[in-house]
Amino acid sequence: MPFVQIHLLAGRSDAQITKMVKDVTDVISADTGAPKEHISVIVDQLAKHQLAQGGEWRA
């Protein structure tokens, strides 16, 4: 039962997130043979001040 966790900065539309989840599920299923209904995708959308890189906030 694969679990995929994706962290990204907020700002994408619901349609973009939905397409990404479907695409990721399709690839994981194709590559592992796992049934799609057994694949979980967790999307964590971060606000601009929840991610720092190189000691600086990503904006």
Residue pairs with C-beta under 8 A, 6 or more apart in sequence:
1 34
1 38
1 39
1 40
2 28
2 32
2 34
2 38
2 39
2 40
3 39
3 40
3 42
4 24
4 28
4 39
4 40
4 41
4 42
5 41
5 42
5 44
6 20
6 24
6 41
6 42
6 43
6 44
7 44
7 46
7 51
8 43
8 44
8 45
8 46
9 45
9 46
9 48
9 51
9 58
10 45
10 46
10 47
10 48
11 45
12 20
12 45
17 43
17 45
20 43
21 41
21 43
24 41
25 36
25 39
25 41
26 36
28 34
28 39
29 35
29 36
29 39
48 57
48 58
48 59
49 57
51 57
51 58
52 58
